[in-house]
């Protein structure tokens, strides 16, 4: 299809383009904006439906006869499972976090189905995602070219041509006839009064902006469908060992190891065993710094993995990489220890739960990096990505809003003098999953003043959690 001057689409492909138009129309009508601060407009059932329409269109455009590999089937399962979360949960923070994860899983599944080479390497992943983004714009003219072929170049489509020309002619004719008949007969005009009033009162700028969004969204999704229908990119050559001397990464890793050894000594002495009180006191010392430590662990992972991959023959680099990885795991334990102490004092929030999950994901990646340092030929990217993605999906299915509400209330009831209970957070940010907990809390403590919960959105933004509190 990419080398022919005359572009022809099959019925299967036209059906896929129709699904993309339906997905764009769904978003334009029911989701005016996600940046207006009205969180109740965030999609619930609507997002699951949008993902289903879009992904079905992409699969229709995939090369016929292609079968999913095991990795492709796993990615498809994760993509579908995460899309269903939008219909189950009503958490705003998780919605915003799930959106890029959902789009990323969809892109990975499409690239795997296309047969992208070396997808689960850094170079292959970045190249595939770059081609996927470019695919949103590269084939924008294809639908117009295919329509031109149907109307003017392809024989045997007289019925389609006649139908399209009839639609073009009848629309303005019907508008004129209905207006004249409505003016002549008030009863007849009453049937169309609501439609006419809606047209008269609609802001033209709003209609224009909606039309632009619909056309742009449809064309971009159509272009991505065309990208899915093309042959995959040529296989890339595997990464070759770096020509730079191993002394360079060994120096970097050695310096990190020296600093991390000193930091590990401080953690064991002052944090884990509390042998001596820091200047600001143990409680304040132990409840701070976890976000910085997580950032250090992530940066270290970004240093260790390239060193292991580019200098696999250097025992010094691999040994130092393994040492740095082990010390980074100590840093992660320190971060988790501090976070646990902080949660005991101030309770759980969505951000703190996600931070704990991030520590777990980093620990999995660091253990894989340690295995890579011991065995350089070991392929770790695909299993690590699958495990981390699966853990994120499972976290969403755990209904963490309800778990957070239960934990915070239990902790406050056990130690009301030392633990603070944020009832606003319970009744707004965690609602409606927290509704059963709030009901029990009010029964046991009627003196508490509970603020009004969030308003329930329409069907597009609703979810199973909202249906449970009706």
Buried (B, 14 or more C-beta within 10 A) or exposed (E): BEEEEEBEBBEEBBBBBBBBBBBBBBBBEBBBEBEEEEBBBBBBBBBBBBBBBBBBBBBBBBEEEEEBEEBBEBBBBBBBBBBBBBBBBBBBBBBEBBBEBBBBBBBBBBBBBBBBBBBBBEEBBEBBBEBBEEBBEBBBEBBEBBBBBBEEEBEEBEEEEEEBEEEEEEEEEEEEEBEEEBEEEEEEBEEBEEEEEEEEEEEEEEEEBBEEBBEEBBBBBBBBBBBBBBEBBEEBEEBEEBEEEBEEBBEBBBEBBEEBBEBBEEBEEBBBEEEEEEEEEBEEBBBEBBBEBBEBBBEBBEBBBBBBBBBBEBEBBBBBBBBBBBBBBBBBBBBBBBBBBBBEBBBBBBEBBBBBBBBBBBBBBBBBBBBBBEEBEEEBBBBBBBBBBBEBBEBBEEBBBBBBBBBBBEBBEEEEEEBEBBBEBBBBBBBBBBBBBBEEBBEEBEEEEBEEBBEBBEEBBBBBBBBEBE
